[in-house]
Amino acid sequence: MKYDLAVTIDKASGFCFGVVYAIDMAEDILDNEDYLYCLGDIVHNDEEVKRLTDKGLRIIDHEQLQGLHKEKVLIRAHGEAPSTYELALKNELTLIDASCPVVLKLQNRIKNSYDDDEQILIFGKHGHAEVIGLQGQTDGKAIVFQDIAELDKVELPAKFTLYSQTTKSTDKFYAIKDELINRGYDVKANDTICRQVSNRYGDLEKFVANFDKILFVSGKKSSNGKVLYDVCKKYNDNSYFLSNVSEIDMSWFAPNDKVGICGATSTPMWLMEEVKAFLLHH
């Protein structure tokens, strides 16, 4: 059966500047050298990680970093805790620092709050690379929560400063802030969500309204992918989440459907192009 789908890729989707910056740095080095170490996945997208590891990128974790000496190591856009920089000095590692400027600014603000003896809460995903780097600015003292229900079990100080991981949902952040104020806490709230991410909500809302079906392409590990997929689903019920072409199910479509393809800030454009090519051949 021929579907004759009309397929459009969302022009505003794809890498944010922090990811572009990190990948450009990695590729520049790999053009001249056989390999480059990278601390953690350079981007939360398995397909893009594979493309780069095929070029010589070697992904390592913090444990493996301890055994490295006199090597070059890339710090990805998510940023790192101060302990990583201390270890690099000790092991004579050359750090290629591609930490996103938005994340660095946030790390700095959290560190200043901590130095001023403020109690700090961070709305973010437990164990997420960026959040570990943020918590590191407070010697691990900040309270991290990804859902307000978690705070029911925690004895909170009467007064505290609230921050957010840069890729969280703005609506959720403000709802949490209001709820904490309603509970009687003295909250100094800092909206530290990246505008390149939050501006996509409005763009996506408009984009997805034009199509019969939406394919949202993202890595399963992407925090930002989850947030943006929820936006798609909210404004177009026929939205499907997939990580690569093999997950496409043609039974989702009817002949002549108008299909929109969009993705996270960690989704490479080539992957969305691949999805489009696959659909046009069916």
C-alpha positions in Angstrom: 0.0 0.0 0.0 1.3 3.4 -0.9 0.8 6.1 1.8 1.7 9.2 -0.2 2.5 11.1 3.0 3.3 14.8 3.0 6.2 15.2 5.4 7.6 18.4 6.9 10.5 18.8 9.4 10.2 21.5 12.0 12.9 24.1 11.1 13.2 25.2 14.7 14.0 21.7 16.0 17.5 20.3 16.4 20.5 21.1 18.4 20.7 24.1 20.8 23.8 26.2 20.6 25.4 24.4 23.7 25.3 21.1 21.9 26.4 22.5 18.6 29.4 24.1 20.4 30.4 20.8 22.1 30.1 18.8 18.9 32.0 21.3 16.8 34.8 21.2 19.3 34.9 17.4 19.3 34.9 17.2 15.5 37.6 19.9 15.2 39.9 17.8 17.4 39.0 14.5 15.8 39.9 15.9 12.4 43.5 16.2 13.5 43.8 13.5 16.2 42.9 9.8 16.3 40.8 10.0 19.5 39.4 12.2 22.1 38.0 11.3 25.5 34.6 12.7 26.5 33.3 12.6 30.0 29.8 11.2 29.7 27.6 11.1 26.6 28.4 14.2 24.6 24.7 14.5 23.9 21.7 12.5 25.1 21.1 10.9 21.7 22.5 7.4 21.0 22.5 7.8 17.2 24.7 11.0 17.4 27.0 9.5 20.0 27.5 6.5 17.7 28.3 8.8 14.8 31.0 10.5 16.9 32.4 7.4 18.5 32.9 6.0 15.0 35.1 9.1 14.4 37.2 8.4 17.5 35.3 9.9 20.4 35.8 7.7 23.5 33.1 8.1 26.1 34.3 7.6 29.7 32.7 7.9 33.1 34.1 9.6 36.3 35.6 6.3 37.5 37.6 5.9 34.3 38.6 9.5 34.4 40.5 8.8 37.6 42.8 6.4 35.8 43.6 8.8 33.0 46.8 10.9 33.0 48.1 13.6 30.6 45.2 13.1 28.1 42.8 15.5 26.5 39.2 15.2 27.9 36.1 17.0 26.6 33.6 18.4 29.1 30.3 18.4 27.4 27.6 21.1 27.4 26.0 19.8 30.7 28.9 21.0 32.7 30.8 19.4 35.6 31.3 19.8 39.3 34.4 21.5 40.8 35.8 18.0 41.8 36.2 17.2 38.1 38.5 20.2 37.6 40.5 19.4 40.7 41.0 15.8 39.5 42.1 17.2 36.1 44.8 19.3 37.7 46.0 16.3 39.8 46.2 14.0 36.8 47.6 16.6 34.4 44.6 16.3 32.1 43.9 18.9 29.4 40.3 19.8 29.6 38.5 20.9 26.5 35.6 22.7 28.2 32.5 22.9 26.2 30.2 23.6 29.1 27.2 25.5 27.9 27.4 29.2 28.8 23.8 29.1 30.2 24.8 26.2 32.5 28.1 27.9 33.6 26.1 31.1 34.5 23.7 29.0 36.6 26.6 27.1 38.3 28.0 30.5 39.2 24.8 31.8 40.6 24.3 28.7 42.7 27.9 28.9 44.0 27.3 32.6 45.0 24.1 31.7 46.8 25.9 28.9 48.6 28.8 31.2 49.6 26.1 33.6 51.0 24.9 30.7 53.3 21.5 30.5 51.5 19.6 27.1 51.7 19.3 25.9 48.1 16.7 23.8 46.4 17.1 22.6 42.8 14.2 21.5 40.6 15.9 18.9 38.4 16.3 15.3 37.5 18.1 13.1 40.0 21.4 11.9 38.6 21.3 14.1 35.5 24.7 15.3 34.4 23.8 19.0 34.6 22.2 18.5 38.1 25.3 16.8 39.5 27.4 19.7 38.3 25.0 22.2 39.9 24.9 20.3 43.2 28.6 20.2 43.2 28.7 24.0 43.6 27.1 23.5 47.0 29.4 20.6 48.2 26.4 18.3 47.7 24.3 20.3 50.2 21.5 21.5 47.9 18.2 19.6 48.0 17.4 18.2 44.5 13.8 17.2 43.7 12.1 16.4 40.4 8.6 16.4 41.8 7.1 18.5 44.6 5.7 15.4 46.3 9.3 14.5 47.2 9.5 17.6 49.4 6.7 16.2 51.7 9.3 13.9 53.3 11.9 16.6 53.7 12.2 19.1 56.6 12.6 22.3 54.7 14.0 25.5 56.2 11.6 28.4 56.5 13.6 30.4 53.9 15.4 29.1 50.8 16.5 29.9 47.3 15.0 27.9 44.4 16.8 27.2 41.2 16.0 25.0 38.2 17.9 22.7 35.8 18.1 24.6 32.5 15.9 22.1 30.5 12.9 21.8 32.8 9.4 23.0 32.0 8.8 26.6 32.8 5.1 26.0 33.7 6.1 23.3 36.2 8.8 25.6 37.8 6.3 28.4 38.4 3.6 26.0 39.7 6.2 24.7 42.2 7.2 28.2 43.2 3.6 29.2 43.8 2.8 26.0 45.7 5.9 26.5 48.0 4.9 30.1 48.7 1.3 29.0 49.4 2.7 26.6 52.0 4.2 29.5 53.8 7.8 29.3 52.9 9.9 32.4 52.1 11.1 31.5 48.6 13.6 33.4 46.5 12.9 31.9 43.1 15.3 32.1 40.2 13.9 31.1 36.8 17.1 29.6 35.3 15.5 27.7 32.4 17.2 28.1 29.1 15.2 30.3 26.8 16.3 28.3 23.7 14.5 25.4 25.3 11.4 27.2 26.7 10.9 29.3 23.5 10.4 26.0 21.7 7.2 25.3 23.6 5.3 28.1 21.7 7.0 27.2 18.4 6.0 23.5 18.8 2.5 24.3 19.8 2.0 26.2 16.5 3.9 23.6 14.5 2.1 20.5 15.6 -1.4 22.0 15.0 -0.8 21.8 11.2 -0.5 18.0 10.9 -2.5 14.8 11.1 0.4 13.0 12.8 3.5 14.1 14.6 6.7 12.1 15.0 8.8 13.4 17.8 12.4 12.1 17.5 14.6 12.1 20.6 16.9 10.0 22.7 15.2 8.3 25.7 17.7 9.9 28.1 16.9 13.5 27.1 15.2 15.5 29.8 14.3 18.2 27.3 12.9 15.6 25.0 10.4 14.5 27.6 9.3 18.1 28.2 8.9 18.9 24.5 7.2 15.6 23.7 4.6 16.5 26.3 4.0 19.8 24.5 3.4 17.9 21.2 1.0 15.5 22.9 -0.9 18.3 24.5 -1.6 20.1 21.3 -1.7 17.1 18.9 -3.0 13.9 20.4 -1.6 11.9 17.4 2.0 12.4 18.5 4.4 9.5 18.6 7.8 9.4 20.4 10.7 7.5 18.6 14.4 7.3 19.0 15.2 6.1 15.4 13.8 4.9 12.2 13.4 1.2 13.3 10.7 2.3 15.8 8.4 3.7 13.1 5.1 1.7 12.8 3.3 2.4 9.5 0.0 1.5 11.1 0.1 5.0 12.7 -0.6 6.5 9.3 -3.5 6.8 6.9 -2.9 7.5 3.2 -2.2 11.2 2.4 -1.6 12.1 6.0 0.2 15.3 6.7 3.1 14.4 9.0 5.2 16.7 11.0 8.7 15.7 12.3 10.2 17.5 15.3 12.8 16.8 18.0 14.6 17.8 21.1 17.6 20.1 21.6 19.7 17.0 21.5 18.2 15.6 18.3 20.5 15.8 15.2 18.9 17.2 12.0 20.3 14.2 10.0 18.2 11.8 12.2 15.0 13.8 11.4 16.0 13.8 7.7 16.4 10.0 7.9 12.9 9.6 9.4 11.5 11.8 6.7 13.3 9.8 3.9 11.9 6.5 5.4 8.3 7.9 5.4 8.6 9.1 1.8 9.6 5.7 0.6 6.4 4.1 1.9 
